[in-house]
Amino acid sequence: MSRIVVLFSFLCAVVCTAPVLAQTAQRDEVADAAQKLQNKVIDWRRDIHQHPELGNRETRTAALVAEHLRALGLEPKTGIATTGVIAVLKGGKPGPKLALRADMDALPVTERVDLPFASKVTTTFRGETVGVMHACGHDAHVAILMGVVEALVAMQDSLPGEVLFIFQPAEEGAPEGEVGGAEEMLEQGIFQEFRPDAVFGLHVSSNLPVGHVAVRAGPMMAASDEFEITVKGRQAHGSRPWNGVDPIVAAADIVSTAQTIVSRRTNITRLPAVVTFGAIKGGIRHNIIPDQVELIGTIRTFDDGMREAILADLRNVATHAAAAHGASVDMEVPLSHNYPVTANDPALFARMKPSLERTVGSDRLHDPGLITGAEDFSFFAREVPGLFYFVGVTPPDKDPDTVASNHSPEFYIDEAALDVGFRTMLQLALDYLHGSRH
């Protein structure tokens, strides 16, 4: 998930003690495929986990995916949005068009999980040497979709419709100065060449025990807007601040006053909102008042009108708080790196919810509530009806409220979750393509 870890919780008494996967009324072909491909999916995930790559740099992962697709007789297109891979499977019977998506990128995080396949990879990120880790579980997403592709290809002759497989780069955001991710794939025309009737995606989450799934109709994950504010003052000696204009004091006032945007000027009884400053940079020496201070942060909203009001309030606060100190501001509010609300199409949700219930059991299917994390699957779901859901990865003997979360160096996936992800995605795809309605 992009930049901010997904945060939601459930009462442990409800969800922590259930078995891994209910043996409910799954399709026979789902159960058969899961048994045949389970070890392959695990092996793919471990290989990708051991060789993580940052956004727009997923060359090895993309090559692995493309090779697998070719071996299955498909004709993948590579280099989409820098490193993305797509392929189309045409079933033997007429039917709907469906898209299935998995994201491929890792994070600049140094792994601290004791695994035989733990990442030892390092790279340079924003001028610093950093570790690279699949700390958000995208390795699992890729492996699951690779397995689903193989299963669907094996059913090709009896399969109605067509399926577009999307292996997407840079969900966590493209490097500075670059474009990428779902938005760029769409701009390069993947839905113009193949216009799906629906798109499905999943995300693993530490906030659920393995065997459990979370999904809801309508808005589920927040819109994400980045901002950057440069507070401009006038440099002076630290012993004589009256000779300059102190941008540090002005920046501190902006940060403090901006907290009232949500707490005092946003009706959070309607929907939640978040304004967060993530970094402050200014000055170089204890006795020098600098010329400027840089502030960067993020805004999370679930409603377009609230979003516009909060953006306007932040511009207003920054301008006038700075002016009160004799400083000025240059602002990019918001920056171009923005994600819309991730919303599940209500009709599609109603149609496909029974498929998830039959796979994991109704007692293991949960409404996660509104999640302030963001996902660029939202761009796909804005174009066509979308369904996005979460698959639990926390071992049954652990408390999801206390384990390391997504984006943590201790993030851990119970590999039984790979089977859950595979079965749910394949069941959804087959039910949709065969026109199952409940």
N, C-alpha and C positions, 0 to 999 in steps of 0.2 A: 504494500500500500504506500501511497506516495507520501513521503516525508514525515508523516505523523502516524504512529502506530495505531491500529484499530483498538479502541477501548470500549468494551462493554462487558457486563458480568451477569451471571445468573446465580441463583441460590444454589450453593453447593449441595444441599440436601436433595435438590431436585435432579441434578445432572451428574454428580460425581461418581455414582456407584453403579451405573447401568453397564451391561455388557457391551462389547465393542460394536456389534452390528446385529440388528434384529433380522432374523431370517423370515421376512415377510413375503408378500406376494410379488417378488421380483420376477421379471421376465426370465425364463429359463436360459435364454441366450446370454443374459447379463451374468448370471451365476456361472455359466460354462466359461465365458470369456475371462471373468475375474480369476477363476481357478487356473486357467492356462497362462495368463499374462502377469500374474501377481509378482513372480520373481523378476521378470523383465522390468516391470515398472520400478521395483526397488533398486535394481542394478542401475537403471538409467538415472534415477534420482541421486544415488550415491556418487556416480561418476560426475554428474553436473555439479553436485554440492562440493566436490573436491576441486573443481575447476571453475570457480565463479568468475563472472565478468560484469563490469559496470555497464550502465546504460550506453547504448550506441557502440559498445565494444564487445558485444556478445558473438564474436566471430566463431569461436570453437563450438559454442552451444548451437548456433545457427547451422553450422556445418554438420553437426551430429543429427539435428532434426532433419535437414534436407536429405542426408544420406539415408536415413530411416524411411522417409517418404518415398524416395526413389526405389528403394528396395521393395516397397509394397506395390510398386507399379504406378505411383502417382507422378505428376510432373510439377514439382514445387517451383515457385518463383522466389528468388532470393534477392537480398539487397533492398527490400521494401523499407522505407524509412530508415535507411542505413544498414541495418542488420536483420530486419524482419523477414520471416518466411511464411508464405501462404501456399495452399494447395486446395484443389477442388476434387471431391469424390462424387461421381455421378452414379446414382443408384440404377438398378436394372428396371425400375418401374417409375412412372410419373408420380410426382408428389411435391411437397413444399421445399423451400430452400431454407437452410439453417446454417448459422455460423457458430463455431465453437472457438473460444479464445483462451490462450495461456500467455502470461508474461514471462520474460526470460532473464531479466537483469537482477544483479546482486547489489549489495550496499557496501559503502566504505566503512566496514566494521571488522575488527580483528576478532576472530572466533575464539571463544573460551569454553568450548564444549569438548569433552574427551571422547572423541570418536575416531575409529581407525581411518575414516575418510574425511576427517576435518580439513578445512581449508588452510593451506599454508601460503596462499597467494597474497602478494603485496603489489601495490601500484602507486602511482602518483595522482593525488586528487587535490585540486586547489593549491598546488605547489607543495603539498606535504606527502610524505610516504605513509601510506595507510594499508591496513589489512583489507581484504575483500572477503565477504561472507554472504551466503544466502540466508541472511538474518530475517527475511520476510517470507521465506518459503516458496519463492518462485521456482526453485529447482523441483519441488513437488508438483507444481502446476504443469511444468513442461513434461515431466515424466508421465503424469496422469493422462494428459492429452495425447502423448505419443502412444500410450496404450489404447486409448479410445479410438484413435485413427486405425490402429492395427485390427481392432475388433470390428469396426465398421467395414473396413476393406474386405474382411473375411465374409461379411454378409452382403456384399455389393449386389449380387444378382437378385436377391430378394428385397433389396432396400428401396423404398420409395423416395423419390426426391433427390436433392443434392446437398452436400455439406461442404462449407468453406472452413478450412482449418487455419486459424490465425495464431502464429507464434510471434508475439509482439515484443519489440525492444523497449527499453527506457520508460517503463511505467513509473519508476521512481523519479523521473525527470531527466531530460537530456543535459549533458554537460553545458556549462556556460558558453554562450555563443553558438550553440547548436540547436537544431530542432529534432523532435523525435516523438516516439510513443504513438498512442492510438490516434491522436489528432493528425499527426503527420501521415500515418498510414491511410487515413480517410482522405486527406488532401491529395495523396498520390493515387487515389481512385479505386481502392479495393472494393468499395461498395458500389461503384459505378459499373465495374466489370461483372460483379456478382452481387446483386441486391437481395440480401436475405430477408425472409419473412420474420425472422427472430434471431436473436443472438444470446448465447448462454456463456457464463463464466463463473469460476469459483475462486475462493481464496481460503487458504488454511489459516487457522487462528488458534493462538494459545489460550484464548478466553473460553474455549469449549473443550470438554473432554473428548477423547477419540470416540467415534461412534455417533456423535451428535452433529446436527446441522442447524444453522440459523439463517432465516430469510424472512422478509416482510414485503408486503405490497407498498407501492408508492415510494416516497423518499426514504432512503436507508443510510446513505453516506453523504457527508457534507460537501458543498462546493468549497473549493480551496482557492484563495487569492493570496499571492505573495505581494509584499510591498517593500519599498526601499525609500528611506528618507535621509537626506544629507542636511545636517544642521550646520549652517555657515556662520562663523563668528569672525573675530579678528585676533590674531596671535599676539601674546604679550608675555612678559616675564611673570612667573607664578607669584612673585612677591609684590607685584603691582597690577592686580587684576583690573583696576580702574582705567588702565591704559588700553585695554582691549575689550573684546566682547566674548564672553565665555560660552562656547557651544556645548561644553559638558554639562553645565548647569541647565542650559536651555533644553538639552536632550533629556536630562533627568526629569524635567517638568513635563515634557511631551509624553514620556513613558508613563509617568504617574497619572497625568490627567486623562490619558487615553483609556485607562482602566474604567473610567466613568461612562465610556461609550456603551458598554454592555450593561454595567451595573446600574446606570441611571437614565439612559436614553433609549434603551432597546427593550421592547416588551417581550421578555423572555418567557412569559406565560403562554405565548403563541408557539414559539419554536426556540430552541437554544441557539446561541451564537458564541463565538470565541474570537478575541483579539489577543494575539501573543507576539511579543518581541523576542526574537530568537538570538539576536546578536547585536552587540554594541561595540563599535571600534572607533577609537579616537585618542590622540595623544601618543607621545613616545617617551616623555621624561617627566620626572616628578615636579620640576619647577618651570615647566613651559605650558602655558595655556595654548592649546592647538587652534588652528584655523577652523577645523571642522570635525564633526562626529558623524559617523554613519550608523544608521539603525535599519535592521531588516527584520521582517516578521511575517506572520500569516494570519489570515482571517478565515473563519469557517462559518458558513451559513447554510440554511435549508430553504430559503425563500428569496426570490429575485428582488422583491421590494425591500426586504430587510437588508439584503446585501448592498444595494445601492445606497441606502440610508447610512449604513455603517461606513462604507467607503467615503461618503461625503463628510461624515462626522470626523473621520480620521484626518482628512485633508484640513478641515476647519481647526481641529485641535492643534495639529502640527504648525499650521501657519500662525495662529494667534498666540499659542504658548511661546513659540520662538520670538515673535515680535515683542512680547512682553519683556524679553531679556535683551532686546536690541539686535537679535539674530534674525536670520532668514532661513528658508528651507528650499531645497530642490527635492521634488517628490516624484516617484513613480508609484502611484497608488490607483489601480493595482499594476504589477508587472505583467508581462505577457504570459507567464507560466501559471495558468489558471485552469482548474478543473471544475466542470459543472457538478451539480448534485447528481449522485448516482441513485437513480430511481428505477424500481422494478415496475414494469407495465402491469397494472392491476388485473386486466383480463388474462394476460399470459401467466401471471402468478396464480390466479384461481384455477387455471387449466392445468398447470404443472405441479401445484402443491401435492396432489394425490400421488404423483410419481415419486416424490421425495418421501412421503409418508410410507409408501409401500416398500421403499428401499431401506430406510433406517428405522421406521416405526414412528407413529404419531407422537409417542411420548418422548422422542428424542429430536423432534423438530420444534424449534423455538423461534419466537419473535425477538430479535436483538434490540429492538428500540432504535432510536436515532443514534447514529455513530458519527462522531466528529472527525474521524479519519476520512481521507479522500481517495478516490480511485479513478484512473483515467479510462476504465471500462465505461465510464459515464458518457464519453464521446460516442462510443458505439451505440449505447442504449438511447442516446438522444436522436440517433438516425433511424433506428428501427426498434420495435419492442424488444426489451431486454430482460433477462433474468440473471441475477448475480446472487450468490449465496456463499456462506461460510462453512467450512468443514473443520471440526475440532481436531486438535493434534496433541493435547495434553494427556499423558498416561493416566489410566483410570485411578491409580493410587495417589495422584497429585491433585492439589487444589488449583483450579484455573485462576483463582484470584491472587495467588501468591507466586506462581511460577514466572520465569522470565518471559517477557512479552515479545511479540514480533518487533524487530529492529534492535533487539538486545543481543550482545555478544554471547549470551547463554541461551538464546532461543533454541528450542529442541522440538523435534518432530517425532512422535511415536509413529513408526512406519506402518502400523495398522491403519492409520489415517489414509494412506495412499490407496488402499483397497476401498475405503469408504468413498473417497473422491472419485475413483474410477467407476464404481458401481452407480453412484448417483448421476454422474455426467452421462454415462452410457444409457442408463434407464431414461433419463430426460430426453436424450437425443432420439432414442427409438420410439418412445411414446409420442413425441412431437411429430416425427416423420411418418409414423403409421396412423396419425390422426386421432390418437386416443383422447377422449373427452370424458369427464367424470361428473 
